[in-house]
Amino acid sequence: MKTRDPEYDADEEYEYECLNCGEVVSAASYPGGCENCGSSMRNRGMPCE
């Protein structure tokens, strides 16, 4: 089975979702912790596997 890396554009904004409270933000780079609860964020465009 072949795998492929997702395409990446440094200028494009991506949606990030808080793993704890579900807050969603758009940003061009990883926003760090959630502004609401301080929990980790994940890029919604990447699978959770």
TIVEXVO-502515 format. One line per field, with one value per residue: x, y negated, z of N, C-alpha, C in turn. Coordinates in Angstrom, 1 decimal. Layout:
n.xx: X, ...
n.yy: Y, ...
n.zz: Z, ...
ca.xx: X, ...
ca.yy: Y, ...
ca.zz: Z, ...
c.xx: X, ...
c.yy: Y, ...
c.zz: Z, ...
This chain:
n.xx: 0.8, 0.6, 1.6, 1.0, 2.3, 0.5, -0.3, 1.3, 1.0, 2.6, 1.5, -1.2, -4.2, -5.2, -7.7, -7.8, -8.6, -9.7, -8.8, -10.1, -12.3, -13.4, -13.2, -12.7, -10.3, -8.8, -5.7, -2.4, -0.2, 0.7, -1.4, -0.7, -1.7, -5.2, -7.1, -9.3, -9.4, -6.8, -5.9, -4.5, -4.3, -5.5, -4.8, -7.5, -7.5, -5.9, -5.8, -6.9, -5.6
n.yy: 1.2, -2.2, -5.2, -8.7, -12.0, -14.7, -17.7, -20.8, -24.2, -27.0, -29.5, -29.2, -29.2, -27.1, -25.0, -24.6, -22.6, -22.4, -19.9, -19.4, -21.3, -21.9, -24.2, -26.1, -27.4, -29.5, -29.5, -30.2, -28.9, -26.5, -27.1, -26.7, -26.3, -26.1, -29.1, -29.3, -27.1, -26.2, -23.7, -21.2, -21.8, -20.6, -20.0, -20.1, -19.1, -16.9, -13.4, -11.6, -9.3
n.zz: 0.0, -0.9, 0.6, 0.9, 1.4, 2.8, 0.9, 1.4, 2.0, 2.9, 3.1, 3.3, 5.2, 7.9, 9.5, 13.0, 15.8, 19.1, 21.3, 23.7, 24.3, 21.9, 20.4, 17.4, 15.3, 12.7, 11.2, 9.9, 10.9, 13.5, 16.2, 18.9, 22.3, 23.2, 23.3, 25.0, 26.9, 27.2, 26.3, 24.1, 20.5, 17.3, 13.8, 11.7, 9.2, 9.1, 9.5, 12.5, 13.1
ca.xx: 0.0, 1.4, 1.1, 1.5, 2.2, -0.4, 0.3, 1.4, 1.3, 2.9, 0.7, -2.6, -4.7, -5.8, -8.5, -7.3, -9.7, -9.3, -9.1, -10.9, -13.6, -14.0, -13.0, -12.1, -9.6, -8.1, -4.4, -1.4, 0.7, 0.1, -1.7, -0.3, -2.8, -6.5, -7.3, -10.4, -9.1, -5.3, -5.6, -3.9, -5.1, -5.1, -5.2, -8.6, -7.3, -5.1, -6.5, -6.5, -5.0
ca.yy: 0.0, -3.4, -6.4, -10.0, -13.1, -15.8, -18.9, -21.8, -25.5, -27.8, -30.8, -28.9, -29.0, -25.8, -25.0, -23.9, -22.3, -22.1, -18.5, -19.4, -22.1, -21.9, -25.6, -26.0, -28.7, -29.4, -30.0, -29.8, -28.0, -25.9, -28.2, -26.4, -25.9, -26.8, -30.3, -29.1, -26.2, -25.9, -22.4, -21.1, -21.9, -19.7, -20.4, -19.4, -18.5, -15.7, -12.3, -11.4, -7.9
ca.zz: 0.0, -1.0, 1.3, 0.3, 2.3, 2.4, 0.4, 2.4, 1.5, 4.1, 3.2, 3.4, 6.6, 8.2, 10.7, 14.1, 16.7, 20.5, 21.7, 24.9, 24.3, 20.5, 19.8, 16.1, 14.8, 11.4, 11.3, 8.9, 11.6, 14.7, 17.2, 20.3, 23.2, 23.1, 24.1, 26.0, 28.0, 27.3, 25.9, 22.8, 19.3, 16.2, 12.5, 11.3, 7.9, 9.2, 10.2, 13.9, 13.3
c.xx: 0.9, 0.7, 1.6, 1.4, 1.2, 0.3, 0.3, 1.8, 1.4, 2.1, -0.8, -2.9, -5.4, -6.7, -7.9, -8.5, -9.1, -9.7, -10.0, -12.3, -14.2, -13.9, -12.3, -11.6, -9.0, -6.8, -3.4, -0.4, 0.1, -0.1, -1.2, -1.6, -4.1, -6.6, -8.3, -10.0, -7.6, -5.0, -5.0, -4.8, -4.6, -5.5, -6.3, -8.5, -6.5, -5.9, -6.0, -5.8, -3.6
c.yy: -1.2, -4.4, -7.6, -11.0, -14.1, -17.0, -20.0, -23.2, -26.4, -29.0, -30.5, -28.7, -27.7, -25.9, -24.1, -23.8, -21.9, -20.7, -18.4, -20.1, -22.2, -23.3, -25.4, -27.4, -28.4, -30.1, -29.5, -28.9, -27.5, -27.0, -27.9, -25.9, -26.7, -28.0, -30.2, -28.3, -25.8, -24.5, -22.4, -21.3, -20.9, -20.3, -19.5, -18.7, -17.2, -14.6, -12.1, -10.1, -8.0
c.zz: 0.0, 0.0, 0.7, 1.4, 1.8, 1.8, 1.4, 1.7, 2.7, 4.2, 3.4, 4.9, 6.7, 9.4, 11.8, 15.1, 18.1, 20.8, 22.9, 24.7, 22.9, 19.8, 18.5, 15.7, 13.5, 11.6, 10.3, 9.6, 12.9, 15.7, 18.6, 21.1, 22.9, 23.9, 25.2, 27.2, 28.1, 26.8, 24.5, 21.6, 18.2, 14.9, 12.0, 10.0, 7.9, 9.9, 11.6, 14.1, 13.9
